[in-house]
Each structure stands twice: as C-alpha cells, then as structure tokens.
C-alpha cells in the first residue's frame, strides 16, 4: 500500500492497524535509562507509605511525581 492510500484510509477513520508492521515500532525518547539517586531514610519511608496507599511501587511514585513536576515546569515557561 502506498503512503497516500494509507493516509486517506487513516483520514477517513478506517482501521489501518492490519497493514502496519509494529514488530519494530518504538517510542522515540522513551527508552529507559538507569539513574541512581540517594534519598534520606525519612524520604524513603514517606515514599513507601504513599506508594502503598496508592497501590504502586516506590519507583512508580517517584516517576509519577517527577513527571508531574516536569510537565508543570514546562507549562510555566
């Protein structure tokens, strides 16, 4: 299928997922990278308490909060 035909189908709201090869698809700038951060014990305790309350992991709550703050900062600038 040519790109123009694919664009037309997409614009008409047709399901184009059957013609896409998603086996090698990737999200740009979404590859995880490891970062080590040292936190004081009281902060770890607070993070664990909040993560447990929300039913998520410590890592998840850290990522959620940092993401929220970064989004907030981008809207301010």
C-alpha positions as CSV (number, residue, x, y, z in Angstrom):
1,X,0.0,0.0,0.0
2,X,1.3,3.4,-0.9
3,X,1.6,6.2,1.7
4,X,-1.1,8.3,0.1
5,X,-3.6,5.5,0.2
6,X,-2.7,4.8,3.8
7,X,-3.2,8.5,4.7
8,X,-6.6,8.5,3.0
9,X,-7.7,5.5,5.0
10,X,-6.5,7.0,8.2
11,X,-8.1,10.3,7.5
12,X,-11.4,8.5,6.8
13,X,-11.1,6.8,10.2
14,X,-10.6,3.4,8.8
15,X,-8.7,0.7,10.8
16,X,-5.1,0.7,9.4
17,X,-3.6,-1.4,12.1
18,X,-3.8,-4.5,10.0
19,X,-1.4,-3.0,7.4
20,X,1.2,-1.7,9.9
21,X,4.2,-3.8,10.9
22,X,4.5,-2.9,14.6
23,X,7.2,-5.6,15.4
24,X,10.0,-3.0,15.3
25,X,8.0,0.0,16.5
26,X,9.5,2.1,19.3
27,X,8.6,5.2,21.2
28,X,11.0,8.0,20.5
29,X,12.8,9.3,23.6
30,X,11.1,6.7,25.7
31,X,13.9,4.2,26.2
32,X,14.5,3.7,29.9
33,X,17.8,4.8,31.3
34,X,19.0,3.9,34.8
35,X,19.7,6.7,37.3
36,X,20.8,6.3,40.9
37,X,19.6,8.7,43.4
38,X,20.3,8.7,47.2
39,X,17.4,9.7,49.5
40,X,17.5,10.1,53.2
41,X,15.7,7.4,55.2
42,X,12.7,9.6,56.2
43,X,12.1,10.3,52.5
44,X,12.2,6.6,51.6
45,X,9.7,5.9,54.4
46,X,7.4,8.6,53.1
47,X,7.7,7.4,49.5
48,X,6.9,3.8,50.5
49,X,3.9,4.9,52.6
50,X,2.4,6.9,49.7
51,X,3.2,4.2,47.2
52,X,1.5,1.6,49.4
53,X,-1.5,3.9,49.8
54,X,-1.8,4.3,46.0
55,X,-1.0,0.6,45.3
56,X,2.1,1.3,43.2
57,X,5.8,0.7,43.6
58,X,8.2,3.2,45.1
59,X,9.8,3.6,41.6
60,X,6.4,4.3,40.1
61,X,5.5,7.0,42.6
62,X,8.9,8.7,42.0
63,X,8.4,8.6,38.3
64,X,4.9,9.9,38.5
65,X,5.8,12.8,40.8
66,X,8.9,13.8,38.7
67,X,6.8,13.6,35.5
68,X,4.1,15.8,37.0
69,X,6.6,18.4,38.2
70,X,8.4,18.5,34.8
71,X,5.1,19.0,33.0
72,X,4.2,21.8,35.4
73,X,7.6,23.4,34.8
74,X,7.2,23.3,31.0
75,X,3.8,25.0,31.2
76,X,5.3,27.8,33.3
77,X,8.0,28.6,30.8
